[in-house]
Amino acid sequence: MRLKDFYPEINEDKEVSNIVSNSTKDLKDVIFVCRKGKKFDSHDFIDKIKDKVAFIVSEKPLSSDIPHIVVSDASFELARLLMIMYGDKIRNMKLIGITGTDGKTTTASIAYHVLKSFGAAYLGTNGLFYNEQEININNTTPGINDMYDYLLELKQEKINYLSMEVSSHGIKQNRVRFLPFKYKVFTNLSHEHLDEFGDMETYYQAKKALFTDENHQAISIINIDDSYGFRLFNELKTPKISFGKNIRADFQITNLITFPDYSKFSFIYREHHLHEMKISLPCEYNVYNSIPAIIIAINEFMSLKKIAQELAEIPQIKGRFERFKVKDFSVIIDFAHTPNSLKNLLENISKMNYNKIILVIGAAGNKDKTKRAEMGKVASLLADYVFFTEEDSESEDTKTIIDMLTSNIEKNNYTIEFDRKKAINQALNRAETNDVVVITGKGLENTLKKKDGIVSHSDLDIILNHK
């Protein structure tokens, strides 16, 4: 493409081979977008790259002899330029963007499983999955340059659907701006990320931005049993479908019953009434997580019989209510790291006829501190016994984090053990016949971020090697 394809008002015209924002990439004939992050500012590298690139996009005025343009938001401009460069190549892919505080990974994974026979991929916290391949990624929602690399690769592999998690940070930083979403899903909104957004209203507006951007053709699928979802649905003027138990929902959930190994429910949608649809995952919240996949599959002309078959055979989702048997008791690993997800997890487990719930829990450092006291209170109220421990403390002091977790607890049903491995082993040693040990916060991650660096750590390995 030519420079004038991106900036018709620019007098100079050159060949453009790519759009990049990383100075370590091949810079020949590229438009280079300077961005300022928390730890870097690529404006500092301009003198080193100015003779290699075709053009520079900057948020600051540059020397007049450098071909450039100044913009107010470089991340938005990067997204716009990439859409011009590569948009036509991915336009026929059907993207499913899933956002919300809790349930993104499970919701995206279920949609991927249900649509797999149609040629689907998954992108999110657990990695990139397609055609039996699993690739690790660094962020829930990758940077937009990486995003286009993945999309172009998936297009080449003849992938028709991408079910992807969309984080609030990804929305705020324009990592998904201008992407051709066909469906946008809102799961819920609860206390999280207030270190970044300050208050719940700002956090809500960040999520809402996904649904109110330039793409007015996407169908929004929204949980209106959630108060913020109810508000969002009523504020949107674009195509939308609501779901929930609410009698006003377009897709109404009825007759919901959960069992230790699966759940059953019926639904009413477009005059369809399907009795006793079964999902191979326990917990009421997993029924909610399955509904967007059903709505999308129906809209993509999958038969109800096929949808029912796929839901009944959903494989275990890594690190999400993942269960193991140890001796004569059970262990559950779950990523739950917000007050709402922890409450839902423990309330659902309490219905499963275990004798006692023994919980191992921490809170991540350098992140929302305001949720810690609430999480500790939920833990003490809903578990029979709690081990408070470290969980990616990063630059914070583990003791300070645990002091916050235990600051609002009234019951004396907990132990503090800073070493996570020791805490897990102590919890396992405490368990008796038909108890359940619940380990939260890390899922199947294999590192622990400490003050003095990153160390290898796996909750699962500790469980499997316990004697």
C-alpha positions as a Markdown table, in Angstrom:
| # | Residue | x | y | z |
|---|---|---|---|---|
| 1 | Met | 0.0 | 0.0 | 0.0 |
| 2 | Arg | 1.0 | 3.6 | -0.4 |
| 3 | Leu | 1.3 | 6.3 | 2.3 |
| 4 | Lys | -1.6 | 8.2 | 0.6 |
| 5 | Asp | -3.9 | 5.2 | 1.3 |
| 6 | Phe | -3.5 | 6.1 | 5.0 |
| 7 | Tyr | -3.0 | 9.9 | 4.9 |
| 8 | Pro | -4.4 | 11.4 | 1.6 |
| 9 | Glu | -3.6 | 14.9 | 2.9 |
| 10 | Ile | 0.2 | 14.2 | 3.0 |
| 11 | Asn | 2.1 | 15.6 | 0.0 |
| 12 | Glu | 4.8 | 13.0 | 0.1 |
| 13 | Asp | 4.0 | 9.5 | -1.1 |
| 14 | Lys | 5.9 | 6.3 | -0.3 |
| 15 | Glu | 5.5 | 2.6 | -0.3 |
| 16 | Val | 4.3 | 1.2 | 3.1 |
| 17 | Ser | 5.1 | -2.4 | 3.9 |
| 18 | Asn | 3.7 | -2.6 | 7.5 |
| 19 | Ile | 2.4 | -0.7 | 10.5 |
| 20 | Val | 4.5 | -1.2 | 13.7 |
| 21 | Ser | 5.0 | 0.3 | 17.1 |
| 22 | Asn | 8.0 | -1.8 | 18.2 |
| 23 | Ser | 11.4 | -0.6 | 17.3 |
| 24 | Thr | 12.8 | -4.1 | 17.4 |
| 25 | Lys | 10.8 | -5.1 | 14.3 |
| 26 | Asp | 11.8 | -4.7 | 10.7 |
| 27 | Leu | 11.4 | -1.0 | 10.1 |
| 28 | Lys | 12.0 | -0.8 | 6.3 |
| 29 | Asp | 9.2 | 1.2 | 4.6 |
| 30 | Val | 6.9 | 1.0 | 7.7 |
| 31 | Ile | 4.6 | 3.5 | 9.3 |
| 32 | Phe | 6.0 | 3.7 | 12.9 |
| 33 | Val | 3.5 | 4.6 | 15.6 |
| 34 | Cys | 5.2 | 6.1 | 18.7 |
| 35 | Arg | 3.5 | 5.1 | 22.0 |
| 36 | Lys | 4.0 | 5.9 | 25.6 |
| 37 | Gly | 3.5 | 3.1 | 28.1 |
| 38 | Lys | 4.0 | 2.7 | 31.9 |
| 39 | Lys | 7.6 | 1.6 | 31.4 |
| 40 | Phe | 8.7 | 2.9 | 28.0 |
| 41 | Asp | 8.2 | 5.8 | 25.6 |
| 42 | Ser | 9.0 | 5.0 | 22.0 |
| 43 | His | 9.3 | 8.7 | 21.2 |
| 44 | Asp | 12.8 | 8.3 | 22.9 |
| 45 | Phe | 13.9 | 6.1 | 19.9 |
| 46 | Ile | 13.0 | 8.4 | 17.1 |
| 47 | Asp | 16.5 | 9.5 | 16.3 |
| 48 | Lys | 17.5 | 5.8 | 15.9 |
| 49 | Ile | 14.6 | 4.9 | 13.5 |
| 50 | Lys | 13.9 | 8.1 | 11.5 |
| 51 | Asp | 16.1 | 7.1 | 8.6 |
| 52 | Lys | 14.7 | 3.6 | 8.3 |
| 53 | Val | 10.9 | 4.2 | 8.4 |
| 54 | Ala | 8.6 | 5.6 | 5.7 |
| 55 | Phe | 6.6 | 7.7 | 8.1 |
| 56 | Ile | 6.2 | 8.4 | 11.9 |
| 57 | Val | 3.0 | 8.9 | 13.9 |
| 58 | Ser | 3.6 | 10.7 | 17.1 |
| 59 | Glu | 1.8 | 12.2 | 20.1 |
| 60 | Lys | 4.5 | 15.0 | 20.2 |
| 61 | Pro | 5.7 | 17.5 | 17.6 |
| 62 | Leu | 8.9 | 16.4 | 16.0 |
| 63 | Ser | 11.7 | 18.1 | 14.1 |
| 64 | Ser | 10.3 | 19.5 | 10.8 |
| 65 | Asp | 12.7 | 17.4 | 8.7 |
| 66 | Ile | 11.1 | 14.1 | 9.9 |
| 67 | Pro | 8.1 | 13.0 | 7.9 |
| 68 | His | 5.4 | 12.6 | 10.5 |
| 69 | Ile | 2.0 | 13.5 | 11.8 |
| 70 | Val | 0.9 | 14.3 | 15.3 |
| 71 | Val | -2.2 | 12.7 | 16.8 |
| 72 | Ser | -3.9 | 12.9 | 20.2 |
| 73 | Asp | -4.2 | 9.1 | 20.7 |
| 74 | Ala | -1.5 | 6.9 | 19.2 |
| 75 | Ser | -3.2 | 3.6 | 20.3 |
| 76 | Phe | -6.4 | 4.6 | 18.4 |
| 77 | Glu | -4.4 | 5.6 | 15.4 |
| 78 | Leu | -2.4 | 2.4 | 15.4 |
| 79 | Ala | -5.7 | 0.4 | 15.4 |
| 80 | Arg | -7.1 | 2.6 | 12.5 |
| 81 | Leu | -4.0 | 2.1 | 10.4 |
| 82 | Leu | -3.9 | -1.7 | 10.9 |
| 83 | Met | -7.5 | -1.9 | 10.0 |
| 84 | Ile | -6.8 | -0.1 | 6.7 |
| 85 | Met | -3.8 | -2.3 | 6.0 |
| 86 | Tyr | -5.3 | -5.7 | 6.9 |
| 87 | Gly | -9.0 | -5.2 | 7.4 |
| 88 | Asp | -10.1 | -6.6 | 4.1 |
| 89 | Lys | -8.1 | -9.8 | 4.7 |
| 90 | Ile | -9.9 | -10.7 | 7.9 |
| 91 | Arg | -13.3 | -9.1 | 7.2 |
| 92 | Asn | -15.1 | -12.4 | 6.6 |
| 93 | Met | -13.9 | -13.9 | 9.9 |
| 94 | Lys | -16.7 | -14.0 | 12.5 |
| 95 | Leu | -15.2 | -12.6 | 15.7 |
| 96 | Ile | -16.9 | -13.2 | 19.1 |
| 97 | Gly | -15.7 | -10.7 | 21.8 |
| 98 | Ile | -16.5 | -11.6 | 25.4 |
| 99 | Thr | -16.1 | -9.1 | 28.2 |
| 100 | Gly | -17.1 | -8.9 | 31.8 |
| 101 | Thr | -15.5 | -9.2 | 35.3 |
| 102 | Asp | -16.0 | -12.9 | 35.7 |
| 103 | Gly | -16.6 | -15.8 | 33.3 |
| 104 | Lys | -14.8 | -14.6 | 30.2 |
| 105 | Thr | -12.5 | -17.6 | 29.9 |
| 106 | Thr | -15.3 | -20.2 | 30.5 |
| 107 | Thr | -17.7 | -18.4 | 28.2 |
| 108 | Ala | -15.2 | -18.0 | 25.4 |
| 109 | Ser | -14.1 | -21.6 | 25.8 |
| 110 | Ile | -17.7 | -23.0 | 25.6 |
| 111 | Ala | -18.4 | -20.9 | 22.5 |
| 112 | Tyr | -15.2 | -22.3 | 20.9 |
| 113 | His | -16.1 | -25.9 | 21.8 |
| 114 | Val | -19.7 | -25.5 | 20.4 |
| 115 | Leu | -18.5 | -23.9 | 17.2 |
| 116 | Lys | -15.5 | -26.1 | 16.7 |
| 117 | Ser | -17.0 | -28.2 | 13.9 |
| 118 | Phe | -17.7 | -24.9 | 12.0 |
| 119 | Gly | -14.0 | -24.0 | 12.2 |
| 120 | Ala | -13.4 | -22.1 | 15.4 |
| 121 | Ala | -10.5 | -20.9 | 17.5 |
| 122 | Tyr | -10.2 | -19.6 | 21.1 |
| 123 | Leu | -8.0 | -16.7 | 22.2 |
| 124 | Gly | -7.7 | -15.6 | 25.8 |
| 125 | Thr | -6.1 | -16.2 | 29.3 |
| 126 | Asn | -5.5 | -19.9 | 28.5 |
| 127 | Gly | -3.7 | -19.2 | 25.2 |
| 128 | Leu | -4.6 | -19.5 | 21.5 |
| 129 | Phe | -6.3 | -22.8 | 20.5 |
| 130 | Tyr | -7.1 | -23.9 | 16.9 |
| 131 | Asn | -6.8 | -27.0 | 14.9 |
| 132 | Glu | -5.6 | -29.0 | 17.9 |
| 133 | Gln | -2.8 | -26.5 | 18.5 |
| 134 | Glu | -2.3 | -24.7 | 21.8 |
| 135 | Ile | -0.1 | -21.6 | 21.9 |
| 136 | Asn | 0.8 | -19.6 | 25.0 |
| 137 | Ile | 0.2 | -15.9 | 25.0 |
| 138 | Asn | 1.2 | -13.1 | 27.4 |
| 139 | Asn | -2.0 | -11.2 | 27.8 |
| 140 | Thr | -5.7 | -12.0 | 28.1 |
| 141 | Thr | -6.2 | -9.6 | 25.1 |
| 142 | Pro | -3.0 | -9.4 | 23.1 |
| 143 | Gly | -1.5 | -6.1 | 21.8 |
| 144 | Ile | -3.1 | -5.1 | 18.6 |
| 145 | Asn | -0.1 | -5.8 | 16.4 |
| 146 | Asp | 0.0 | -9.4 | 17.8 |
| 147 | Met | -3.8 | -9.5 | 17.4 |
| 148 | Tyr | -3.5 | -9.0 | 13.7 |
| 149 | Asp | -0.7 | -11.5 | 13.4 |
| 150 | Tyr | -2.9 | -14.1 | 15.0 |
| 151 | Leu | -6.0 | -13.1 | 12.9 |
| 152 | Leu | -4.0 | -13.4 | 9.7 |
| 153 | Glu | -2.6 | -16.8 | 10.7 |
| 154 | Leu | -6.1 | -18.0 | 11.6 |
| 155 | Lys | -7.4 | -16.8 | 8.3 |
| 156 | Gln | -4.7 | -18.8 | 6.5 |
| 157 | Glu | -5.7 | -21.8 | 8.5 |
| 158 | Lys | -9.3 | -21.5 | 7.3 |
| 159 | Ile | -10.6 | -20.6 | 10.8 |
| 160 | Asn | -14.1 | -19.0 | 10.4 |
| 161 | Tyr | -14.9 | -18.1 | 14.0 |
| 162 | Leu | -12.7 | -16.7 | 16.8 |
| 163 | Ser | -14.1 | -16.7 | 20.3 |
| 164 | Met | -11.9 | -14.3 | 22.3 |
| 165 | Glu | -11.7 | -12.7 | 25.7 |
| 166 | Val | -11.7 | -8.9 | 25.8 |
| 167 | Ser | -10.3 | -7.3 | 28.9 |
| 168 | Ser | -11.2 | -3.9 | 30.2 |
| 169 | His | -7.6 | -2.9 | 29.7 |
| 170 | Gly | -7.7 | -4.2 | 26.2 |
| 171 | Ile | -10.7 | -2.0 | 25.4 |
| 172 | Lys | -9.2 | 1.1 | 27.1 |
| 173 | Gln | -5.9 | 0.6 | 25.2 |
| 174 | Asn | -7.7 | 0.2 | 21.8 |
| 175 | Arg | -6.3 | -3.4 | 21.4 |
| 176 | Val | -9.6 | -4.5 | 19.8 |
| 177 | Arg | -10.6 | -1.2 | 18.1 |
| 178 | Phe | -12.0 | -1.6 | 14.6 |
| 179 | Leu | -11.9 | -5.4 | 14.7 |
| 180 | Pro | -14.8 | -7.0 | 12.8 |
| 181 | Phe | -16.8 | -8.4 | 15.7 |
| 182 | Lys | -20.0 | -10.2 | 14.7 |
| 183 | Tyr | -21.0 | -10.8 | 18.3 |
| 184 | Lys | -20.1 | -9.0 | 21.5 |
| 185 | Val | -20.9 | -10.6 | 24.9 |
| 186 | Phe | -21.4 | -9.0 | 28.3 |
| 187 | Thr | -21.2 | -11.5 | 31.2 |
| 188 | Asn | -21.4 | -9.3 | 34.3 |
| 189 | Leu | -19.7 | -6.5 | 36.2 |
| 190 | Ser | -18.5 | -6.6 | 39.8 |
| 191 | His | -15.7 | -5.2 | 42.1 |
| 192 | Glu | -12.4 | -5.4 | 40.2 |
| 193 | His | -9.7 | -3.2 | 38.7 |
| 194 | Leu | -10.6 | -0.1 | 40.7 |
| 195 | Asp | -6.8 | 0.5 | 41.0 |
| 196 | Glu | -7.0 | 1.2 | 37.3 |
| 197 | Phe | -10.5 | 2.8 | 36.9 |
| 198 | Gly | -11.0 | 4.4 | 40.3 |
| 199 | Asp | -14.7 | 3.6 | 40.7 |
| 200 | Met | -17.4 | 1.3 | 39.3 |
| 201 | Glu | -18.9 | 3.8 | 37.0 |
| 202 | Thr | -15.6 | 4.4 | 35.2 |
| 203 | Tyr | -15.1 | 0.7 | 35.1 |
| 204 | Tyr | -18.6 | 0.2 | 33.6 |
| 205 | Gln | -18.0 | 2.9 | 31.0 |
| 206 | Ala | -14.7 | 1.1 | 30.0 |
| 207 | Lys | -16.6 | -2.1 | 29.3 |
| 208 | Lys | -19.5 | -0.3 | 27.6 |
| 209 | Ala | -17.0 | 1.2 | 25.1 |
| 210 | Leu | -16.7 | -2.2 | 23.4 |
| 211 | Phe | -20.5 | -2.1 | 22.6 |
| 212 | Thr | -20.6 | 1.6 | 21.5 |
| 213 | Asp | -17.7 | 1.8 | 19.1 |
| 214 | Glu | -17.8 | 2.3 | 15.3 |
| 215 | Asn | -19.1 | -1.2 | 14.7 |
| 216 | His | -22.9 | -0.8 | 14.7 |
| 217 | Gln | -23.6 | -4.1 | 13.0 |
| 218 | Ala | -22.4 | -6.4 | 15.7 |
| 219 | Ile | -25.0 | -8.2 | 17.8 |
| 220 | Ser | -24.6 | -7.6 | 21.5 |
| 221 | Ile | -25.5 | -10.5 | 23.8 |
| 222 | Ile | -26.1 | -9.3 | 27.4 |
| 223 | Asn | -26.8 | -10.9 | 30.7 |
| 224 | Ile | -29.6 | -8.8 | 32.1 |
| 225 | Asp | -29.8 | -10.6 | 35.4 |
| 226 | Asp | -26.7 | -8.6 | 36.2 |
| 227 | Ser | -27.6 | -5.0 | 37.2 |
| 228 | Tyr | -24.9 | -3.5 | 34.9 |
| 229 | Gly | -25.9 | -5.8 | 32.1 |
| 230 | Phe | -29.6 | -4.7 | 32.5 |
| 231 | Arg | -28.5 | -1.1 | 32.3 |
| 232 | Leu | -26.2 | -1.7 | 29.3 |
| 233 | Phe | -29.0 | -3.5 | 27.4 |
| 234 | Asn | -31.4 | -0.6 | 27.9 |
| 235 | Glu | -28.7 | 2.0 | 26.9 |
| 236 | Leu | -27.8 | 0.3 | 23.6 |
| 237 | Lys | -29.5 | 1.3 | 20.3 |
| 238 | Thr | -27.6 | -1.3 | 18.2 |
| 239 | Pro | -28.7 | -5.0 | 17.6 |
| 240 | Lys | -28.9 | -6.8 | 20.9 |
| 241 | Ile | -30.2 | -10.0 | 22.6 |
| 242 | Ser | -30.7 | -10.3 | 26.3 |
| 243 | Phe | -30.5 | -13.4 | 28.4 |
| 244 | Gly | -31.1 | -14.5 | 32.0 |
| 245 | Lys | -33.9 | -15.8 | 34.3 |
| 246 | Asn | -35.6 | -12.4 | 33.9 |
| 247 | Ile | -39.0 | -12.9 | 32.3 |
| 248 | Arg | -38.1 | -9.9 | 30.0 |
| 249 | Ala | -35.1 | -11.7 | 28.6 |
| 250 | Asp | -35.1 | -12.6 | 24.9 |
| 251 | Phe | -33.4 | -15.8 | 25.9 |
| 252 | Gln | -35.1 | -16.9 | 29.2 |
| 253 | Ile | -33.4 | -19.6 | 31.3 |
| 254 | Thr | -35.9 | -21.8 | 33.2 |
| 255 | Asn | -35.8 | -25.0 | 35.3 |
| 256 | Leu | -32.2 | -24.6 | 36.1 |
| 257 | Ile | -30.9 | -27.5 | 38.3 |
| 258 | Thr | -27.2 | -28.1 | 39.1 |
| 259 | Phe | -25.5 | -31.4 | 40.1 |
| 260 | Pro | -22.0 | -32.2 | 41.2 |
| 261 | Asp | -20.9 | -33.1 | 37.7 |
| 262 | Tyr | -23.3 | -31.3 | 35.3 |
| 263 | Ser | -26.2 | -28.9 | 35.1 |
| 264 | Lys | -29.7 | -29.0 | 33.4 |
| 265 | Phe | -31.9 | -26.2 | 32.3 |
| 266 | Ser | -34.6 | -25.3 | 29.7 |
| 267 | Phe | -34.9 | -22.1 | 27.7 |
| 268 | Ile | -37.4 | -20.0 | 25.7 |
| 269 | Tyr | -36.0 | -18.2 | 22.7 |
| 270 | Arg | -37.7 | -17.3 | 19.4 |
| 271 | Glu | -40.5 | -19.6 | 20.4 |
| 272 | His | -38.2 | -22.6 | 21.0 |
| 273 | His | -38.7 | -24.4 | 24.2 |
| 274 | Leu | -36.0 | -27.0 | 24.7 |
| 275 | His | -36.4 | -29.1 | 27.9 |
| 276 | Glu | -33.5 | -30.4 | 30.0 |
| 277 | Met | -30.6 | -29.2 | 28.0 |
| 278 | Lys | -27.5 | -30.6 | 29.7 |
| 279 | Ile | -24.1 | -29.0 | 30.1 |
| 280 | Ser | -21.2 | -31.1 | 31.3 |
| 281 | Leu | -20.1 | -28.5 | 33.9 |
| 282 | Pro | -21.5 | -28.0 | 37.4 |
| 283 | Cys | -22.5 | -24.6 | 39.0 |
| 284 | Glu | -25.3 | -22.2 | 38.0 |
| 285 | Tyr | -22.8 | -19.6 | 36.7 |
| 286 | Asn | -21.6 | -22.1 | 34.1 |
| 287 | Val | -25.1 | -22.3 | 32.7 |
| 288 | Tyr | -25.0 | -18.5 | 32.3 |
| 289 | Asn | -21.5 | -18.9 | 30.7 |
| 290 | Ser | -23.0 | -21.4 | 28.2 |
| 291 | Ile | -25.9 | -19.2 | 27.0 |
| 292 | Pro | -24.0 | -16.9 | 24.6 |
| 293 | Ala | -22.7 | -20.0 | 22.8 |
| 294 | Ile | -26.2 | -21.3 | 22.4 |
| 295 | Ile | -27.5 | -17.9 | 21.1 |
| 296 | Ile | -24.6 | -17.6 | 18.6 |
| 297 | Ala | -24.9 | -21.2 | 17.4 |
| 298 | Ile | -28.7 | -20.7 | 16.7 |
| 299 | Asn | -27.9 | -17.5 | 14.9 |
| 300 | Glu | -25.3 | -19.4 | 12.8 |
| 301 | Phe | -27.9 | -22.0 | 11.9 |
| 302 | Met | -26.6 | -24.9 | 14.1 |
| 303 | Ser | -29.4 | -27.3 | 14.9 |
| 304 | Leu | -30.7 | -27.5 | 18.5 |
| 305 | Lys | -29.9 | -31.2 | 18.5 |
| 306 | Lys | -26.2 | -30.5 | 17.6 |
| 307 | Ile | -26.0 | -27.7 | 20.2 |
| 308 | Ala | -27.3 | -30.0 | 22.9 |
| 309 | Gln | -24.7 | -32.7 | 21.9 |
| 310 | Glu | -21.9 | -30.2 | 22.1 |
| 311 | Leu | -22.9 | -28.8 | 25.4 |
| 312 | Ala | -23.2 | -32.3 | 26.9 |
| 313 | Glu | -19.6 | -32.9 | 26.0 |
| 314 | Ile | -17.7 | -29.8 | 27.0 |
| 315 | Pro | -14.2 | -30.8 | 28.2 |
| 316 | Gln | -12.8 | -29.6 | 31.5 |
| 317 | Ile | -11.7 | -26.0 | 31.2 |
| 318 | Lys | -8.1 | -25.6 | 32.5 |
| 319 | Gly | -7.9 | -23.9 | 35.9 |
| 320 | Arg | -11.7 | -23.3 | 36.0 |
| 321 | Phe | -13.4 | -25.5 | 38.6 |
| 322 | Glu | -10.9 | -28.2 | 37.8 |
| 323 | Arg | -11.4 | -31.1 | 40.1 |
| 324 | Phe | -9.0 | -33.8 | 41.3 |
| 325 | Lys | -9.3 | -36.7 | 43.7 |
| 326 | Val | -6.6 | -37.0 | 46.4 |
| 327 | Lys | -6.9 | -40.0 | 48.8 |
| 328 | Asp | -10.5 | -39.9 | 50.1 |
| 329 | Phe | -11.2 | -36.1 | 49.6 |
| 330 | Ser | -11.5 | -33.8 | 46.6 |
| 331 | Val | -9.5 | -30.8 | 45.4 |
| 332 | Ile | -10.8 | -27.9 | 43.2 |
| 333 | Ile | -8.5 | -25.4 | 41.4 |
| 334 | Asp | -10.2 | -22.3 | 40.3 |
| 335 | Phe | -9.0 | -18.9 | 39.1 |
| 336 | Ala | -11.5 | -17.0 | 41.3 |
| 337 | His | -9.9 | -13.7 | 42.1 |
| 338 | Thr | -12.7 | -11.3 | 42.7 |
| 339 | Pro | -15.2 | -11.1 | 45.6 |
| 340 | Asn | -18.1 | -12.0 | 43.2 |
| 341 | Ser | -16.4 | -15.0 | 41.6 |
| 342 | Leu | -15.2 | -16.3 | 45.0 |
| 343 | Lys | -18.7 | -16.0 | 46.5 |
| 344 | Asn | -20.3 | -17.8 | 43.5 |
| 345 | Leu | -17.6 | -20.5 | 43.6 |
| 346 | Leu | -18.0 | -21.2 | 47.4 |
| 347 | Glu | -21.8 | -21.0 | 47.3 |
| 348 | Asn | -22.0 | -23.5 | 44.5 |
| 349 | Ile | -19.5 | -25.9 | 46.2 |
| 350 | Ser | -21.6 | -25.7 | 49.5 |
| 351 | Lys | -24.5 | -27.3 | 47.6 |
| 352 | Met | -22.4 | -30.4 | 46.7 |
| 353 | Asn | -22.6 | -32.3 | 50.0 |
| 354 | Tyr | -19.0 | -32.1 | 50.9 |
| 355 | Asn | -18.3 | -32.3 | 54.7 |
| 356 | Lys | -16.1 | -29.3 | 54.9 |
| 357 | Ile | -14.7 | -26.6 | 52.6 |
| 358 | Ile | -11.0 | -25.9 | 53.2 |
| 359 | Leu | -9.9 | -22.8 | 51.2 |
| 360 | Val | -6.4 | -21.6 | 50.1 |
| 361 | Ile | -6.5 | -18.0 | 49.0 |
| 362 | Gly | -4.3 | -14.9 | 48.5 |
| 363 | Ala | -4.5 | -11.7 | 46.5 |
| 364 | Ala | -2.3 | -10.4 | 43.7 |
| 365 | Gly | 0.1 | -7.6 | 44.5 |
| 366 | Asn | 0.2 | -4.3 | 42.6 |
| 367 | Lys | -3.5 | -4.6 | 41.8 |
| 368 | Asp | -6.9 | -3.5 | 43.2 |
| 369 | Lys | -6.4 | -3.3 | 47.0 |
| 370 | Thr | -10.0 | -2.2 | 47.7 |
| 371 | Lys | -11.3 | -5.7 | 47.1 |
| 372 | Arg | -9.1 | -7.5 | 49.5 |
| 373 | Ala | -11.0 | -7.1 | 52.8 |
| 374 | Glu | -14.2 | -8.1 | 51.0 |
| 375 | Met | -12.6 | -11.2 | 49.6 |
| 376 | Gly | -11.2 | -12.2 | 53.0 |
| 377 | Lys | -14.6 | -11.8 | 54.6 |
| 378 | Val | -16.3 | -13.9 | 51.9 |
| 379 | Ala | -13.6 | -16.6 | 52.4 |
| 380 | Ser | -14.1 | -16.7 | 56.2 |
| 381 | Leu | -17.9 | -16.7 | 56.0 |
| 382 | Leu | -18.4 | -19.4 | 53.2 |
| 383 | Ala | -15.4 | -21.7 | 53.9 |
| 384 | Asp | -15.1 | -23.9 | 57.0 |
| 385 | Tyr | -11.4 | -23.1 | 57.3 |
| 386 | Val | -9.1 | -20.8 | 55.4 |
| 387 | Phe | -5.4 | -20.7 | 54.7 |
| 388 | Phe | -4.3 | -17.2 | 53.7 |
| 389 | Thr | -1.1 | -17.1 | 51.6 |
| 390 | Glu | 0.9 | -15.4 | 48.9 |
| 391 | Glu | -0.4 | -15.0 | 45.3 |
| 392 | Asp | 1.9 | -13.1 | 42.9 |
| 393 | Ser | 2.8 | -10.4 | 45.5 |
| 394 | Glu | 5.2 | -8.8 | 43.0 |
| 395 | Ser | 6.6 | -5.6 | 44.6 |
| 396 | Glu | 4.2 | -5.6 | 47.5 |
| 397 | Asp | 4.9 | -7.2 | 50.9 |
| 398 | Thr | 3.0 | -10.5 | 51.3 |
| 399 | Lys | 2.2 | -9.7 | 55.0 |
| 400 | Thr | 0.7 | -6.4 | 54.0 |
| 401 | Ile | -1.6 | -8.1 | 51.5 |
| 402 | Ile | -2.7 | -10.7 | 54.0 |
| 403 | Asp | -3.3 | -8.1 | 56.6 |
| 404 | Met | -5.8 | -6.5 | 54.2 |
| 405 | Leu | -7.4 | -9.8 | 53.4 |
| 406 | Thr | -8.0 | -10.5 | 57.1 |
| 407 | Ser | -8.9 | -7.0 | 58.2 |
| 408 | Asn | -12.7 | -7.5 | 58.2 |
| 409 | Ile | -12.9 | -11.1 | 59.5 |
| 410 | Glu | -15.0 | -11.9 | 62.6 |
| 411 | Lys | -14.5 | -15.7 | 62.8 |
| 412 | Asn | -11.4 | -17.4 | 64.0 |
| 413 | Asn | -11.3 | -20.0 | 61.3 |
| 414 | Tyr | -8.1 | -19.3 | 59.5 |
| 415 | Thr | -4.3 | -19.7 | 59.4 |
| 416 | Ile | -1.7 | -17.4 | 57.8 |
| 417 | Glu | 1.1 | -19.2 | 55.9 |
| 418 | Phe | 3.1 | -16.9 | 53.7 |
| 419 | Asp | 4.7 | -19.8 | 51.7 |
| 420 | Arg | 2.1 | -20.9 | 49.1 |
| 421 | Lys | 3.5 | -24.4 | 48.8 |
| 422 | Lys | 3.4 | -24.9 | 52.5 |
| 423 | Ala | -0.2 | -23.5 | 52.7 |
| 424 | Ile | -1.4 | -25.9 | 50.1 |
| 425 | Asn | 0.2 | -28.9 | 51.8 |
| 426 | Gln | -1.2 | -27.8 | 55.2 |
| 427 | Ala | -4.7 | -27.6 | 53.6 |
| 428 | Leu | -4.3 | -31.0 | 52.1 |
| 429 | Asn | -3.1 | -32.5 | 55.4 |
| 430 | Arg | -6.1 | -31.0 | 57.2 |
| 431 | Ala | -8.6 | -32.5 | 54.8 |
| 432 | Glu | -10.6 | -35.6 | 55.9 |
| 433 | Thr | -12.9 | -38.0 | 54.2 |
| 434 | Asn | -15.4 | -36.2 | 51.8 |
| 435 | Asp | -13.9 | -32.8 | 52.5 |
| 436 | Val | -12.9 | -30.5 | 49.6 |
| 437 | Val | -9.8 | -28.3 | 49.4 |
| 438 | Val | -10.4 | -25.3 | 47.2 |
| 439 | Ile | -7.3 | -23.5 | 45.8 |
| 440 | Thr | -8.0 | -20.1 | 44.2 |
| 441 | Gly | -6.3 | -17.3 | 42.4 |
| 442 | Lys | -3.7 | -19.0 | 40.2 |
| 443 | Gly | -5.6 | -21.6 | 38.1 |
| 444 | Leu | -3.0 | -23.6 | 36.2 |
| 445 | Glu | -0.3 | -20.9 | 36.0 |
| 446 | Asn | 3.2 | -22.2 | 36.5 |
| 447 | Thr | 5.0 | -19.3 | 38.0 |
| 448 | Leu | 4.8 | -17.1 | 41.1 |
| 449 | Lys | 5.8 | -13.5 | 41.0 |
| 450 | Lys | 7.6 | -12.4 | 44.1 |
| 451 | Lys | 9.5 | -9.3 | 45.2 |
| 452 | Asp | 12.8 | -10.8 | 44.2 |
| 453 | Gly | 11.7 | -12.1 | 40.9 |
| 454 | Ile | 9.6 | -14.8 | 39.2 |
| 455 | Val | 10.0 | -18.4 | 40.4 |
| 456 | Ser | 8.5 | -21.7 | 39.1 |
| 457 | His | 5.4 | -22.7 | 40.9 |
| 458 | Ser | 2.4 | -25.0 | 40.1 |
| 459 | Asp | -0.5 | -25.5 | 42.4 |
| 460 | Leu | -1.3 | -28.6 | 40.4 |
| 461 | Asp | 2.2 | -30.1 | 40.8 |
| 462 | Ile | 1.9 | -29.6 | 44.6 |
| 463 | Ile | -1.4 | -31.5 | 44.7 |
| 464 | Leu | -0.2 | -34.4 | 42.5 |
| 465 | Asn | 3.0 | -34.8 | 44.5 |
| 466 | His | 1.3 | -34.6 | 47.9 |
| 467 | Lys | 1.8 | -37.7 | 50.1 |
